[in-house]
Amino acid sequence: MSLQQWNDHSGHLKGHIMWPASKKDIIEACKGEDVEPEVLNDLRKNLPEGKYDSPEEVKKILVN
């Protein structure tokens, strides 16, 4: 995920997800929202299973 894509969707991650959140929680919250398919696919492929305490933790893993 690019930094621009992160910036475009970080508000969604911060406002629509209760933290801590699992990978499944994050993906479920993003489905049906205005999240680009590429971003949703990146979450599915590159975010390891587990619990995340904050959007910043997810950002460290996904943003290249």
N, CA, C and O atoms as a GROMACS GRO file, in nm:
protein
  256
    1MET      N    1   0.085  -0.117   0.000
    1MET     CA    2   0.000   0.000   0.000
    1MET      C    3   0.090   0.124   0.000
    1MET      O    4   0.189   0.130   0.072
    2SER      N    5   0.054   0.219  -0.080
    2SER     CA    6   0.132   0.342  -0.087
    2SER      C    7   0.092   0.435   0.028
    2SER      O    8  -0.014   0.418   0.090
    3LEU      N    9   0.176   0.532   0.056
    3LEU     CA   10   0.145   0.630   0.158
    3LEU      C   11   0.019   0.709   0.120
    3LEU      O   12  -0.062   0.741   0.206
    4GLN      N   13   0.003   0.740  -0.007
    4GLN     CA   14  -0.117   0.812  -0.052
    4GLN      C   15  -0.243   0.730  -0.027
    4GLN      O   16  -0.344   0.784   0.019
    5GLN      N   17  -0.238   0.601  -0.056
    5GLN     CA   18  -0.354   0.516  -0.030
    5GLN      C   19  -0.383   0.513   0.121
    5GLN      O   20  -0.499   0.519   0.162
    6TRP      N   21  -0.278   0.503   0.201
    6TRP     CA   22  -0.296   0.505   0.346
    6TRP      C   23  -0.366   0.635   0.389
    6TRP      O   24  -0.463   0.633   0.464
    7ASN      N   25  -0.314   0.747   0.339
    7ASN     CA   26  -0.371   0.876   0.376
    7ASN      C   27  -0.517   0.887   0.333
    7ASN      O   28  -0.598   0.947   0.404
    8ASP      N   29  -0.550   0.829   0.218
    8ASP     CA   30  -0.688   0.833   0.170
    8ASP      C   31  -0.784   0.753   0.258
    8ASP      O   32  -0.902   0.785   0.267
    9HIS      N   33  -0.732   0.647   0.322
    9HIS     CA   34  -0.819   0.555   0.397
    9HIS      C   35  -0.795   0.555   0.547
    9HIS      O   36  -0.868   0.486   0.619
   10SER      N   37  -0.698   0.627   0.596
   10SER     CA   38  -0.667   0.622   0.738
   10SER      C   39  -0.781   0.674   0.824
   10SER      O   40  -0.801   0.626   0.936
   11GLY      N   41  -0.856   0.770   0.775
   11GLY     CA   42  -0.971   0.819   0.850
   11GLY      C   43  -1.073   0.710   0.875
   11GLY      O   44  -1.133   0.701   0.982
   12HIS      N   45  -1.092   0.627   0.773
   12HIS     CA   46  -1.183   0.513   0.787
   12HIS      C   47  -1.132   0.418   0.894
   12HIS      O   48  -1.208   0.372   0.979
   13LEU      N   49  -1.002   0.388   0.890
   13LEU     CA   50  -0.945   0.296   0.987
   13LEU      C   51  -0.955   0.350   1.129
   13LEU      O   52  -0.977   0.276   1.224
   14LYS      N   53  -0.938   0.479   1.141
   14LYS     CA   54  -0.941   0.541   1.274
   14LYS      C   55  -1.084   0.558   1.325
   14LYS      O   56  -1.108   0.549   1.445
   15GLY      N   57  -1.180   0.582   1.236
   15GLY     CA   58  -1.315   0.614   1.278
   15GLY      C   59  -1.415   0.501   1.277
   15GLY      O   60  -1.517   0.509   1.345
   16HIS      N   61  -1.388   0.395   1.202
   16HIS     CA   62  -1.488   0.290   1.186
   16HIS      C   63  -1.448   0.157   1.249
   16HIS      O   64  -1.522   0.059   1.238
   17ILE      N   65  -1.334   0.152   1.314
   17ILE     CA   66  -1.286   0.027   1.371
   17ILE      C   67  -1.260   0.048   1.519
   17ILE      O   68  -1.198   0.147   1.559
   18MET      N   69  -1.307  -0.045   1.600
   18MET     CA   70  -1.280  -0.043   1.743
   18MET      C   71  -1.144  -0.112   1.766
   18MET      O   72  -1.124  -0.226   1.725
   19TRP      N   73  -1.055  -0.041   1.829
   19TRP     CA   74  -0.920  -0.094   1.855
   19TRP      C   75  -0.909  -0.140   1.998
   19TRP      O   76  -0.964  -0.075   2.087
   20PRO      N   77  -0.840  -0.251   2.025
   20PRO     CA   78  -0.766  -0.336   1.931
   20PRO      C   79  -0.860  -0.411   1.837
   20PRO      O   80  -0.977  -0.433   1.867
   21ALA      N   81  -0.804  -0.448   1.722
   21ALA     CA   82  -0.883  -0.514   1.619
   21ALA      C   83  -0.802  -0.626   1.555
   21ALA      O   84  -0.680  -0.617   1.542
   22SER      N   85  -0.871  -0.730   1.516
   22SER     CA   86  -0.807  -0.841   1.445
   22SER      C   87  -0.804  -0.810   1.296
   22SER      O   88  -0.869  -0.717   1.249
   23LYS      N   89  -0.728  -0.888   1.224
   23LYS     CA   90  -0.726  -0.874   1.078
   23LYS      C   91  -0.868  -0.889   1.024
   23LYS      O   92  -0.910  -0.812   0.938
   24LYS      N   93  -0.941  -0.987   1.075
   24LYS     CA   94  -1.079  -1.010   1.029
   24LYS      C   95  -1.165  -0.887   1.058
   24LYS      O   96  -1.244  -0.846   0.972
   25ASP      N   97  -1.151  -0.828   1.177
   25ASP     CA   98  -1.229  -0.708   1.212
   25ASP      C   99  -1.201  -0.595   1.113
   25ASP      O  100  -1.293  -0.526   1.068
   26ILE      N  101  -1.074  -0.576   1.080
   26ILE     CA  102  -1.034  -0.468   0.991
   26ILE      C  103  -1.091  -0.489   0.851
   26ILE      O  104  -1.147  -0.397   0.792
   27ILE      N  105  -1.077  -0.609   0.800
   27ILE     CA  106  -1.128  -0.640   0.665
   27ILE      C  107  -1.280  -0.627   0.661
   27ILE      O  108  -1.335  -0.572   0.566
   28GLU      N  109  -1.348  -0.678   0.762
   28GLU     CA  110  -1.494  -0.668   0.766
   28GLU      C  111  -1.540  -0.522   0.769
   28GLU      O  112  -1.639  -0.487   0.705
   29ALA      N  113  -1.469  -0.438   0.843
   29ALA     CA  114  -1.505  -0.296   0.850
   29ALA      C  115  -1.482  -0.224   0.718
   29ALA      O  116  -1.549  -0.126   0.688
   30CYS      N  117  -1.387  -0.273   0.639
   30CYS     CA  118  -1.355  -0.208   0.512
   30CYS      C  119  -1.445  -0.254   0.398
   30CYS      O  120  -1.462  -0.181   0.300
   31LYS      N  121  -1.502  -0.372   0.408
   31LYS     CA  122  -1.593  -0.421   0.305
   31LYS      C  123  -1.714  -0.331   0.298
   31LYS      O  124  -1.769  -0.293   0.401
   32GLY      N  125  -1.756  -0.297   0.180
   32GLY     CA  126  -1.876  -0.218   0.162
   32GLY      C  127  -1.854  -0.069   0.181
   32GLY      O  128  -1.945   0.010   0.156
   33GLU      N  129  -1.737  -0.029   0.224
   33GLU     CA  130  -1.705   0.112   0.237
   33GLU      C  131  -1.637   0.158   0.108
   33GLU      O  132  -1.616   0.078   0.017
   34ASP      N  133  -1.603   0.283   0.101
   34ASP     CA  134  -1.533   0.335  -0.017
   34ASP      C  135  -1.384   0.305  -0.007
   34ASP      O  136  -1.301   0.396  -0.002
   35VAL      N  137  -1.352   0.177  -0.004
   35VAL     CA  138  -1.214   0.132   0.002
   35VAL      C  139  -1.181   0.071  -0.133
   35VAL      O  140  -1.251  -0.017  -0.182
   36GLU      N  141  -1.073   0.120  -0.192
   36GLU     CA  142  -1.032   0.070  -0.323
   36GLU      C  143  -1.009  -0.080  -0.316
   36GLU      O  144  -0.955  -0.129  -0.217
   37PRO      N  145  -1.047  -0.155  -0.420
   37PRO     CA  146  -1.023  -0.300  -0.421
   37PRO      C  147  -0.875  -0.334  -0.399
   37PRO      O  148  -0.844  -0.433  -0.333
   38GLU      N  149  -0.786  -0.253  -0.454
   38GLU     CA  150  -0.642  -0.277  -0.436
   38GLU      C  151  -0.603  -0.271  -0.288
   38GLU      O  152  -0.521  -0.350  -0.242
   39VAL      N  153  -0.661  -0.177  -0.216
   39VAL     CA  154  -0.630  -0.162  -0.074
   39VAL      C  155  -0.687  -0.281   0.005
   39VAL      O  156  -0.619  -0.335   0.092
   40LEU      N  157  -0.808  -0.321  -0.026
   40LEU     CA  158  -0.868  -0.436   0.041
   40LEU      C  159  -0.788  -0.563   0.013
   40LEU      O  160  -0.767  -0.644   0.104
   41ASN      N  161  -0.744  -0.581  -0.109
   41ASN     CA  162  -0.660  -0.696  -0.143
   41ASN      C  163  -0.528  -0.692  -0.069
   41ASN      O  164  -0.478  -0.796  -0.026
   42ASP      N  165  -0.470  -0.574  -0.054
   42ASP     CA  166  -0.345  -0.559   0.019
   42ASP      C  167  -0.364  -0.600   0.165
   42ASP      O  168  -0.278  -0.667   0.223
   43LEU      N  169  -0.475  -0.560   0.224
   43LEU     CA  170  -0.504  -0.601   0.362
   43LEU      C  171  -0.512  -0.753   0.371
   43LEU      O  172  -0.455  -0.814   0.462
   44ARG      N  173  -0.583  -0.813   0.278
   44ARG     CA  174  -0.599  -0.960   0.280
   44ARG      C  175  -0.466  -1.033   0.264
   44ARG      O  176  -0.439  -1.131   0.334
   45LYS      N  177  -0.383  -0.985   0.173
   45LYS     CA  178  -0.257  -1.054   0.141
   45LYS      C  179  -0.144  -1.025   0.238
   45LYS      O  180  -0.068  -1.116   0.274
   46ASN      N  181  -0.131  -0.900   0.283
   46ASN     CA  182  -0.009  -0.859   0.351
   46ASN      C  183  -0.022  -0.832   0.500
   46ASN      O  184   0.079  -0.811   0.567
   47LEU      N  185  -0.142  -0.831   0.552
   47LEU     CA  186  -0.159  -0.810   0.695
   47LEU      C  187  -0.164  -0.946   0.763
   47LEU      O  188  -0.258  -1.022   0.740
   48PRO      N  189  -0.066  -0.977   0.846
   48PRO     CA  190  -0.066  -1.107   0.915
   48PRO      C  191  -0.185  -1.120   1.010
   48PRO      O  192  -0.237  -1.020   1.060
   49GLU      N  193  -0.228  -1.243   1.034
   49GLU     CA  194  -0.333  -1.268   1.132
   49GLU      C  195  -0.283  -1.217   1.266
   49GLU      O  196  -0.164  -1.225   1.297
   50GLY      N  197  -0.375  -1.166   1.346
   50GLY     CA  198  -0.338  -1.121   1.479
   50GLY      C  199  -0.423  -1.004   1.522
   50GLY      O  200  -0.513  -0.960   1.450
   51LYS      N  201  -0.394  -0.952   1.641
   51LYS     CA  202  -0.462  -0.835   1.697
   51LYS      C  203  -0.371  -0.715   1.683
   51LYS      O  204  -0.250  -0.726   1.703
   52TYR      N  205  -0.429  -0.601   1.650
   52TYR     CA  206  -0.355  -0.476   1.632
   52TYR      C  207  -0.413  -0.373   1.726
   52TYR      O  208  -0.535  -0.358   1.737
   53ASP      N  209  -0.324  -0.301   1.795
   53ASP     CA  210  -0.367  -0.205   1.896
   53ASP      C  211  -0.409  -0.071   1.838
   53ASP      O  212  -0.484   0.004   1.902
   54SER      N  213  -0.362  -0.039   1.717
   54SER     CA  214  -0.389   0.094   1.662
   54SER      C  215  -0.370   0.093   1.510
   54SER      O  216  -0.307   0.003   1.455
   55PRO      N  217  -0.425   0.194   1.443
   55PRO     CA  218  -0.401   0.207   1.299
   55PRO      C  219  -0.252   0.225   1.267
   55PRO      O  220  -0.205   0.179   1.163
   56GLU      N  221  -0.178   0.291   1.356
   56GLU     CA  222  -0.036   0.312   1.332
   56GLU      C  223   0.041   0.181   1.325
   56GLU      O  224   0.137   0.168   1.249
   57GLU      N  225  -0.001   0.083   1.405
   57GLU     CA  226   0.061  -0.049   1.400
   57GLU      C  227   0.038  -0.116   1.264
   57GLU      O  228   0.128  -0.179   1.209
   58VAL      N  229  -0.083  -0.102   1.212
   58VAL     CA  230  -0.115  -0.156   1.079
   58VAL      C  231  -0.036  -0.083   0.973
   58VAL      O  232   0.014  -0.145   0.880
   59LYS      N  233  -0.023   0.048   0.985
   59LYS     CA  234   0.050   0.129   0.888
   59LYS      C  235   0.195   0.082   0.876
   59LYS      O  236   0.248   0.074   0.765
   60LYS      N  237   0.259   0.052   0.987
   60LYS     CA  238   0.400   0.007   0.986
   60LYS      C  239   0.416  -0.119   0.903
   60LYS      O  240   0.521  -0.141   0.842
   61ILE      N  241   0.314  -0.202   0.901
   61ILE     CA  242   0.321  -0.328   0.828
   61ILE      C  243   0.289  -0.309   0.679
   61ILE      O  244   0.354  -0.370   0.594
   62LEU      N  245   0.192  -0.226   0.648
   62LEU     CA  246   0.139  -0.219   0.511
   62LEU      C  247   0.200  -0.113   0.420
   62LEU      O  248   0.206  -0.133   0.299
   63VAL      N  249   0.243  -0.001   0.476
   63VAL     CA  250   0.287   0.110   0.389
   63VAL      C  251   0.431   0.088   0.345
   63VAL      O  252   0.521   0.071   0.427
   64ASN      N  253   0.450   0.089   0.213
   64ASN     CA  254   0.586   0.072   0.158
   64ASN      C  255   0.629   0.203   0.096
   64ASN      O  256   0.739   0.214   0.044
   0.00000   0.00000   0.00000
